[in-house]
Amino acid sequence: MFVAVSVSLSAQPQVFQFVVSATDAAGKPVADLGVADVVMSENGQPQKVTKVEPLSIPMKLTIAVDNGLESADAIAHYRTGLTGLVQALPADVEVTLISTAPQPRTVVKPTTDREQILKGINGFAPESARPRFSDAVVEFSQRLQKEAKDKKVAPYLPVMVMVATAAIETRSYQPEEIQKAVGYLAMRHAKVNAIIASTRAGAIALPDTDVTQQSAVALPTAKATGGRFEELALANKLDTLLPEWGRDLAALATRQATQFRVTVERSHDGALQKPTIEIARPGLKGTVTLDGYLP
């Protein structure tokens, strides 16, 4: 089975490495790839695969919730939906919970303790202040930038799930600062997923939420980072949508943690020449990256 090749054609050393994520016919990640299972060719000429070793890049999740002025009627749905999302995740996924009103602040510090996380989800309250959705995005980016300077931090996939209302927000940052922060998130392979839910009585047309400040930031941020964006006319849809997102994130976390770094001894150095990478074992599908961050 051919796998997606996403490698640079610029000059490469004679010893070349890439990362493979493979799944079986049921979509389950394969945990036992060996040297005989991966084939690389250049210009149709087989290259020597010398090593296939397990590689895990775990996922860490940050949940940001809008607990501002218009959130009172939605918070019960936040709690139900986020509980389902967290319960769907693998037990080893680290979760951080923050609220965005009156400013982004940590409700639960990074932890894998599900009891502590669920207690935090059920513990925050509405505030009589406007949310700071954009500030949460910028400060998430700043946290990752600071972390990048710490050589002790092992590679991981940062994911953010933002649950917000259609309320007007307050911002501490200028548009160019927000844009710069989003650019870093994309470069860092972070994924930002956002849901904007109406809190008005009764259903509203979705275009009404398109013009809110939070949507104006959420949509391009999700697109730039390969995340998801949803608008809901009724907040009760969170009850089922968030657990669905949790199951999708669980699948991504499992794939991220079940990968293989492949080492190839090329017959020459220099630019790659029409590289082709295949999984030789029948029935498997796969994705190739240079760094282990899946699209």
C-alpha positions in Angstrom: 0.0 0.0 0.0 1.4 3.4 -1.0 1.5 6.0 1.8 1.4 9.7 1.5 4.9 11.1 0.9 5.4 14.5 2.5 9.2 15.0 2.3 11.3 17.9 1.1 13.1 17.5 -2.2 16.0 19.7 -1.0 19.5 18.2 -0.2 19.3 15.2 2.1 22.1 13.2 3.7 22.9 9.6 2.6 21.2 8.4 5.8 17.6 9.6 5.7 14.9 9.3 8.3 11.1 9.7 8.2 8.2 8.7 10.3 5.4 6.3 9.4 2.0 5.9 11.0 0.1 2.8 9.9 -3.4 1.5 10.4 -5.2 -1.7 9.6 -8.4 -2.2 7.7 -10.4 -1.3 10.8 -8.5 1.9 11.3 -6.6 0.6 14.3 -3.0 1.8 14.6 -0.4 -0.9 13.9 2.1 -1.4 16.7 4.5 -3.9 15.2 6.1 -2.6 12.0 9.5 -4.0 11.1 12.2 -3.4 8.5 10.5 -5.7 6.0 7.2 -3.8 6.2 8.6 -0.4 4.8 9.9 0.0 1.3 11.5 3.2 0.0 12.6 3.8 -3.6 14.2 6.7 -5.5 13.7 6.8 -9.3 12.4 3.3 -9.0 15.6 2.0 -7.3 15.1 0.4 -3.8 17.0 2.0 -0.9 18.1 0.0 2.1 15.9 0.3 5.2 18.2 -0.3 8.1 16.0 0.4 11.1 12.3 0.8 12.1 11.9 1.9 15.7 8.8 2.9 17.7 8.1 6.6 18.1 5.6 8.2 20.4 4.6 11.8 20.3 1.8 12.2 22.8 -1.0 14.6 22.7 -1.7 17.2 25.4 -5.0 18.9 25.6 -5.9 22.4 26.8 -9.7 23.2 27.2 -10.7 26.8 27.3 -14.3 27.7 28.3 -16.2 31.0 27.9 -17.7 31.6 31.4 -18.5 35.3 30.6 -21.7 37.4 30.8 -23.8 35.3 28.4 -22.7 31.8 29.5 -25.1 31.1 32.4 -27.6 29.2 30.3 -24.9 27.3 28.4 -22.7 26.2 31.3 -24.8 23.1 32.1 -24.2 22.0 28.5 -20.5 22.8 28.8 -20.4 20.4 31.7 -22.2 17.6 30.0 -20.3 17.9 26.8 -16.9 18.4 28.2 -17.4 15.4 30.6 -18.1 13.2 27.7 -15.1 14.6 25.8 -12.7 13.9 28.7 -14.1 10.5 29.3 -13.5 9.5 25.7 -9.8 10.3 25.9 -7.0 7.8 26.6 -6.1 7.8 30.3 -2.6 9.1 29.7 -3.6 12.3 27.8 -2.7 15.3 29.9 -5.5 17.9 30.2 -5.4 21.6 31.3 -8.6 23.5 31.9 -8.9 27.3 31.7 -11.7 29.8 31.8 -11.7 33.0 29.8 -13.6 35.5 31.9 -12.7 38.0 33.4 -9.3 36.9 31.9 -7.7 33.5 30.9 -7.0 31.7 34.1 -6.2 28.2 35.0 -9.0 26.1 36.6 -7.1 22.8 36.5 -3.3 22.6 36.0 -1.9 20.0 33.6 -2.9 16.6 34.9 -4.0 13.1 33.8 -6.1 12.8 37.0 -9.6 12.4 35.5 -11.3 13.0 38.8 -9.5 16.3 39.2 -10.3 17.3 35.6 -14.0 16.5 36.0 -14.2 18.3 39.3 -12.8 21.4 37.5 -15.3 21.1 34.7 -18.1 21.1 37.3 -16.6 23.8 39.4 -16.2 27.0 37.5 -19.0 29.6 37.5 -20.3 32.4 35.2 -18.6 35.8 35.7 -20.1 39.2 35.2 -17.4 40.1 32.7 -16.9 39.7 29.0 -14.8 36.7 27.8 -11.3 37.0 26.5 -11.3 34.4 23.7 -8.5 36.0 21.7 -6.4 36.5 24.8 -6.7 32.7 25.5 -5.4 32.0 21.9 -2.5 34.4 22.3 -1.5 33.2 25.7 -1.7 29.5 24.6 0.8 30.4 21.8 3.0 32.3 24.3 3.1 29.3 26.6 4.2 27.1 23.8 6.9 29.6 22.7 8.2 29.7 26.2 8.2 26.0 26.5 10.1 25.6 23.2 13.1 27.2 25.0 13.2 24.4 27.6 15.2 21.5 26.3 13.8 19.2 29.0 10.3 19.3 27.4 9.9 16.2 25.2 8.1 16.6 21.9 4.3 16.4 22.0 1.2 17.5 20.0 -0.5 20.5 21.6 -4.3 20.6 21.1 -6.7 23.2 22.2 -10.5 22.9 22.4 -12.3 26.2 22.9 -16.0 26.4 23.9 -17.4 29.9 23.6 -20.6 31.8 23.3 -21.4 34.3 20.6 -20.9 37.2 23.1 -18.8 40.2 22.3 -15.3 39.7 23.8 -12.7 42.0 25.3 -9.2 41.9 24.0 -5.8 42.8 25.4 -4.0 42.2 22.1 -3.9 43.9 18.7 -4.9 42.1 15.5 -1.3 41.8 14.4 -0.4 40.2 17.7 -3.2 37.7 17.4 -2.1 36.9 13.8 1.5 36.4 14.9 0.3 34.1 17.7 -1.7 32.0 15.3 1.2 31.8 12.9 3.4 30.3 15.6 0.7 27.8 16.6 0.6 26.6 12.9 4.4 26.3 12.8 4.4 24.4 16.1 1.9 21.9 14.7 -0.7 22.9 17.4 -4.3 22.2 16.6 -7.0 24.6 17.7 -10.6 23.5 17.7 -13.5 25.9 18.5 -17.2 25.8 19.0 -19.2 29.0 19.1 -22.7 28.4 20.6 -25.6 30.9 20.7 -27.0 31.7 24.1 -30.0 33.6 22.9 -33.5 32.3 23.6 -34.6 29.9 20.8 -32.7 29.0 17.6 -31.0 31.7 15.6 -29.7 31.6 12.0 -26.0 30.6 12.0 -24.9 33.7 10.0 -25.7 35.7 13.2 -22.7 34.1 14.9 -20.4 34.7 11.9 -20.0 38.3 12.8 -19.1 37.9 16.4 -15.5 38.8 17.5 -14.9 35.3 18.8 -15.9 33.7 15.5 -13.8 36.1 13.6 -10.8 34.7 15.4 -11.9 31.1 15.9 -12.5 30.3 12.2 -9.2 31.4 10.8 -7.3 30.0 13.7 -8.9 26.6 13.3 -8.2 26.7 9.5 -4.6 27.7 10.0 -3.9 25.0 12.5 -5.8 22.1 10.9 -8.4 22.2 13.6 -12.2 22.1 13.6 -14.7 25.0 13.8 -18.4 24.6 14.5 -21.2 27.1 15.1 -24.3 26.0 17.1 -27.6 27.7 17.1 -28.5 25.9 20.3 -26.1 25.3 23.2 -27.7 21.9 24.0 -26.0 20.5 20.9 -22.8 20.6 23.0 -24.0 17.6 24.9 -23.4 15.3 21.9 -20.9 17.3 19.8 -18.2 17.5 22.4 -18.1 13.8 23.2 -17.9 13.2 19.4 -14.8 15.5 19.3 -13.4 13.6 22.3 -13.6 10.3 20.4 -11.9 11.9 17.3 -9.2 13.3 19.6 -8.7 9.9 21.2 -8.1 8.3 17.8 -5.6 11.0 17.0 -3.8 10.6 20.3 -3.5 6.9 19.8 -2.1 7.3 16.3 0.3 10.0 17.5 1.6 7.6 20.2 1.9 4.6 17.8 4.4 5.6 15.1 7.7 4.4 13.8 10.9 6.3 12.9 12.4 4.7 9.7 16.1 4.9 8.9 17.2 4.5 5.3 20.7 4.1 4.0 20.4 5.8 0.5 22.7 4.8 -2.3 23.7 8.4 -2.7 23.3 11.8 -1.0 21.9 15.0 -2.3 18.3 15.8 -3.3 15.7 13.1 -3.1 14.9 11.8 -6.5 11.2 11.0 -7.0 10.9 9.2 -3.6 8.3 6.5 -3.2 7.5 5.0 0.2 5.3 1.9 0.6 4.0 -0.3 3.3 4.7 -3.9 2.1 2.3 -5.6 4.5 -1.0 -6.2 2.8 -4.1 -4.4 4.1 -2.3 -1.5 5.8 -2.7 2.2 5.1 -0.2 4.8 6.3 0.9 8.4 6.5 4.5 9.6 6.2 5.9 12.7 7.9 9.4 14.0 8.6 8.7 14.8 12.3 5.8 12.6 13.5 3.2 15.3 13.6 0.2 13.9 11.8 -2.0 16.2 9.6 
